[in-house]
Amino acid sequence: MKEMVSKKILLIGIGNSLRGDDSAGREIARKISARRFEGITVTEESGETAGLLEAWRGWDSVILLDAVCSGAKPGTIFQIDLAKDSIPRDWTNYSTHSMGLAESIEIARALGELPEKVFFVGLEGINFEIGEALSSQVCQAVDNAVDRVLEIAATLQNSPLVSQVLERN
Amino acid sequence: MKSGKKKKKTKNNNGNRRRRIKVNYMARVEGEGGLDIRIRNDRVTDVKLRIFEPPRFFEAFLRDRMFTEAPDITARICGICPIAYQMSSVHAMENALGLSIGGPIRELRRLIYCGEWIESHVLHVAMLHAPDFLGYQDAIAMAKDHPDIVKNALQLKKIGNDLVTLLGGREIHPINVRVGGFYRVPAKSEFKEIREKLNWALETAVGMVRWTGTLPFPDFEQDYVFVSLRHPQEYPFCEGRLVSNNGLDIAIDEFPQHFEESHVEHSTSLHCLKKDSGNYFVGPQARYSLNFDRLTPLAQEEALKAGLAKTCRNPFQSIIVRCVETLWAVQEAIRIIDNYEMPDSPAVELEPRAATGHGCSEAPRGILYHRYRINDQGLIEDAEIIPPTSQNQATIENDLREMIPKFIHLEDEKLKWQCEQAVRNYDPCISCSCHFLRLNLDRDGAVVSLP
């Protein structure tokens, strides 16, 4: 049974699960998904532009979660209100031949297909080599990133806290 | 352009006019490379497509791996055309083991390749190449003025992605292709949703051919040696003979006798040349020019209406050719899905034997040749992979050598732009070839570095 009706929010975890810290966004998304919060739908995407546009079509409130490679201290959490600001192009770009998240956001903005309220939460990684394991710095920061996402979600829901879904047995 | 500009004039020691423009990294190509162009007295004296991305040693670490592992290992060479690597490797292994796959499995291989062509071509046409023709820095700037083009392209590309995901198990580096077939094949009912989307895709692909036909094209034609696969009945994907417009007509396993790779100092990627005639051209334009009669009637009609001849010698028109191939791929996907019957088994089981196998398939950027020698245990003893971009390097350099004199009057910034556009005609995948491009233009001693 749901405790209350809340404004619906879509969380999108982005990244490659087989490239170390690149899966930080997916890891944050999975932790939130496992806790089942009221009004929060969680999905995962590779970050490919068309897939992202399709994923958030029809949603007013979206939070994007991805790893960042900006040169900051590993485990640093970034938060950007994408309705007001852009993600620096060199934070999330992984290929010159496909578009990174920053380019995808700007394409969507140019096309008028950016959700009305859209936030980015990024977690600075250090190890993007092949393998599934997150670095210890990113591992330690995931829970704090989850808290940050929930704070943003609460703000989007105009509520002091987001509520977990209560289940009857 | 990603980097800052550096313009430097060098002193003239001998009275001759010398200019050098340097673009250190070129955007909208895959991988890291650069371009050095030297001009003396309005004459191009040197063109070097420099590829400095480190070698990736894939051929070396295939050794001692099982023959069944080649499709998954080689797919990792490229995030844009993993299907091409999977298809060339499985055909090479099946060639070694004396097997030819037919029926629905063969059709599904063609279908997943349609998905890769659609996603790769549409990405390049709309996001990487079209901004060149319309004078935009990138697709983001273009999207503001041409939203419908970009929206349609993204949607069409997504349909290509969806085909790859449906048959490959996932969108990037698919995992469902194996020597002998697939690990799992879909039931006919699984195609229902995508089949409906393909009706829209067909209409959109026709629209893209027509739109690219209206773009402004520089007057630049070359007498290219085109090389591609040619199949007796089909527009080519994985089978047929290797042919050229200068007399080549060979089986795939004769590739090593007619082509050779050599190392040039300015590139970590080997240059591949045709032994009898030097540089040659692979990719959509070569396929189209050698296989126009294998296109569907609609693709032929739209190509001609868009202003293409049956042979396309203007590399800038490759943007139209990619759209024609996209249209063809959508029609081919529809044909395959409409006729599909699920096979009893997703793959043919194969027993290893000591043998050498050759495979060649038409990657979005052109022929991708694989050769493997395996032992009786099925372990790979030797591997050779020749991707399209390494085959086109010398032709790209030659295009620039021939093209620059026609545009020598342009100021450095515009000349640099024209050179970059000429390189992007080939949709080069430098990551594949050695596995960004930087342009240094030295015009009579005035050096411009435009990374």
Interface residues (C-beta under 8 A of the other chain):
Chain A: N16 S46 E48 T49 A50 G51 L53 E54 S95 T96 H97 S98 M99 E103 E106 I107 A110 L111 G112 E113
Chain B: A27 R28 V29 E30 G31 G79 I80 L123 M127 L128 D138 A139 I140 A141 A143 K144 P147 V150 K151 L154 Q155 K157 K158 N161 E171 I172 C429 S431 F436
